[in-house]
């Protein structure tokens, strides 16, 4: 089984690679640029789990780079069983303090690059008559919040896209679902100070932030045959906000 995972060099993406490799998947680990540490970690993860993990590098904000990277994957692999669209960027800022060009770049990465990848990978999955696509949404796309107009809007677009594509691709045997995490302990969340992090934790009924591994396990479930009749769902993983 082969799984494409974008944004695999940190945070939730790294946890995704670990989880899918442990479950026996060969992983196409997509990232923006190569580093010796990343490639050493991929080699170690592959060896520990007796699977193949191959890095694929492309820039999510560059449509030509995305096309080249995905073409490489599709040309080199007979099947693609799972696509996890995890890569994304985040900004926090009131509209009055935001530049439209920065919001446009955020949408290029969080929405348009994801749509572009799905369009290409879905063609292969349609020929296979099966596949699972998992998109990374966010509770920010469900709960309106000041300062989240850019990020929240991009994730809301991702989640509606997920539900539209579930209906469009379902007849071809392709399931499309999304995960909407709450605040998760990753590098991205450290844009907040300690006081804000404590507030975010207190908003969860479990009184803590989520762990990246908890998101990865939901993705692994959605990719599995145990979720074979789950399609078009947005699964919130937020500790009960």
N, C-alpha and C positions, 0 to 999 in steps of 0.2 A: 504494500500500500504506500502511496506517495502523497505527501502533504506539502503544500506551499504555505509558508508562514512569512508575512511581511513584518518589518520592524522587529526582527528577531535578535538584535544585538543588545537589547537592554530591557529592563522592566518586565512587563507582562509577556512580551515577545520571547524573551529568554525562557521564562517559565513554560510557555507554549512548546518551545523546542524540546525542553526536558520532558514534558508530559507526553508528547506525541512519540518521541524516541523511545521512552520507557514502555509505551504501548505497542511498539513494533513497527512504527511508521518510518519509512525513509523520508527525510525532510529536505526540502529546498528552502534554505534559510536566507531570506532576502534582507539586505541591509544597504545603507547608503554608501559606505566605504569599508575597505579592508583594514584590519589591524591585526598584528601578530597575536594579541591576546584573544580576540574574537575567534580567529581560526584555530588557535590551540584549544580553546574551549569547545568548539565544534568537534574537533578530532577526538578529544577526550570523551565527549558525550556520545559520539558514534561508537567508539570502542567499548565503552561501558555497557551499551545497550545492544551491541552487535547489529547495528543498522548503518545505512549510508546517510550521511548528512553533507550536503554540498552548498557552499555559500554562493549566492548570486547577488551581484551589486548593481544597483541602479538608483537614480535620484527621483524621488516621488514627485517633485515639483517640475520635472522635465518630461513632457509627454514622449519625446523621442527616446529618452533613456528608459522609461517604463516599457515602451514597445520592444526595445532591444532586449531588456532583461527577461521579459515574459516569453518572447520568441525563443530565446535560448533554452528556457525551461521546457517549453512545449516541443521544441525540436528534439530535445535529448531524452524525453520521457514518453513512453508509450501510453501511460495512463496518468491521470491526476485525479485522485480520489477525494481530496479535501483541499479547500482554499480557505485560509484564515487571513482575513484582511485586518491586520492589527495595527499597521503603521499609522501614525497620526501625530499632529502637533497641537499644542494648546496655547492659548493666550487668555489673559484676564485683563479687562479694561473697559471702562465706561465708554459709550459711543462717542462722547465729546472728546475723549482722549485717544481715540482709535483712528488709524489711517485706513482709508478704504483699500489701498493697495496691499496692506498687511492682511486685511480680512480676505481679500481676493486670493492671496497666496495660501492662506489657511484652507480655503475651500479647494484650491488646486490639489493640495495634499490629502485632506481628509475626505473629500467627496469625489472630485473628478478623476484622480488617479485610481481610486478604488473602483469607480465605475468602469474605467478603461481596462483594468485588470480583469474584472468580472466578465466584460464583453468578450475578451480573448479566451479566457479559461473556460467559459461556459460553452464555447463551440466544441472544445474537446470533450467536455463532460456530456454534451448532447449526443455526440457520436458514440460514447460509451453507454448512453442511456442511464447514467447514474452519476451522482456526485453530491457533495455537501459543501455549501458555501457559508462561512460564518463571518459576519461583519462586526466590527467593534463599534458599538454605539456608546451611549453614556446617559446617566441620569440627568446630565446637564441639558440633554435634548428633550427631556420630559418635564423637568421642573424649571420654570422660568426663574432666572436669578439676575440681579444687577451685575454687570461686568462680564456676563457670559453670552452676550448677544452674538459674537462671532463664533466661538467654539460651540455653544449650545445649538445655534442654528445649523452649523455644519453637521452635527451629530443627529439632529432631528431629520435633516435631509437624508442622511445615511439610513436611518431606521425606516422612513417611509419608502425609500428605494428598496430596502430589504423586503418589505411586504408586497410591493408591486412586483418585484422579480420572483418572489415565491409563487405568485399566481401565474406569471409568464413562463417560468422555467419548470414548474412542478410537473406539467404534462410530459416533460422530457426526462423525468426521473431525477431532477436536480432539486434538492431541498436548499432553501435559503433562510437563514435565521440570524438573529443579532443578539449580542450580549450588551446590556447596559449597566456597566459597573458604577458603583458609588465611589467614594474616595478610597484609593488603593495605595498601599505603601510602595511607591516607586520613585524614581528620580523626578518625574514630572510634578509630583505633588509638593516637592520641596521648594516650589516657588512661593509657598505660604510660610508665614512665621509660626512659631510654636503655639501662640495663642489661637491662631486660626486653625491649626491642625487639631488642637484640643476641642475646639468648637465643632469641627467636622466629625470627630469621633463621637462626640456627645449626641449628635443628631441621629446616630444609628441606635436602634433598639438594643443592639449587642454592645454598645458603648466602646466601639473600637473601629479602627480602619480595617479595610479588607487586605488580604494577602494576595499577591500576584498569582500564587499557586491555586488559589480558590477560583480565580477566573479561568485559568488554564484547564482545570478539571471540568468546568462547565462546557468549554469548547470541545474537549475530548468526548464528553457525553453527546453533544450535538452531532459530532462527526460519526458516532458509532451507530450500529444497527439497533441499539436500545432506543434510539431516537428516530427510528425509521418512519414514524408517522407524525413527526413534529416538523412543521413547515410554516414559515411566515411569522414566527414568534419573536417577540422582544423579551428576553429574559433578564429581569432586573436582579443584580447581585449587589445588594447595598446594605445588607445587615438589618433590613427592616427600618428604613428611614421614616 
